[in-house]
């Protein structure tokens, strides 16, 4: 799943005393599979900034959808036939299924056992740390207009979107982490390949786009390395003399 060159490069980076953090849209139970692949992790920003964890999986910061908002989202998605799932630290709940969710959450055996269907009231007693929507661009625009100032969907691939609180994204999660560590963003380097990495690439001192990344991300980056499958992580770290 992860190129051997990337795993080895990150091990060397860690041995050189540089902290490694991962900012992802995944919930923690999925993101922590990185450790199982041998990637050393000091910190995780999960759920697109809704959760900040240490490398062992302990939650340091948590931002959740309040019951009234999550209920409103569910009612809207049900009435407008928009796919919806909610993310929690240890699992996800599919409220309205969609083939797009099947590609991500039911394809990987490591995550399938923690994806639940059927219970559509869990959000009332357990507040979600973000979620996902499944719909086309026009439906997404309508959703965002309806919930403006409360939450928003950020497009991933034209059919699925990350669902986030209005003031939460990967950058805001990284900001919380850096504030805890008393580290300035100028001291950081970030790698990204998707449009939801854009805010971090612009925030840190040095932004690196993967060769297989989005065109907009490449334009905003300080450096474009090779594609992920072409040893892009290793080559990028070598370029900056970090390993």
Secondary structure, DSSP 8 states (H G I E B T S, - for coil): ---HHHHHHHHHHHHTT---EEE-SS-HHHHTHHHHTT---SEEEEGGGTEEEETTS-EEEE----HHHHHHHHHHHHHHT-EEEEE-SS-EEEEE--HHHHHHHTT-HHHHTTEEES---GGGTS--S-EEEE--HHHHHHHHHHTTTTEEEEESSSSEEEEEETT-SHHHHHHHHHHHHT--GGG-EEEE-SGGGHHHHHHSSEEEE-TTS-HHHHHHSSEE---GGGTHHHHHHHHTT--
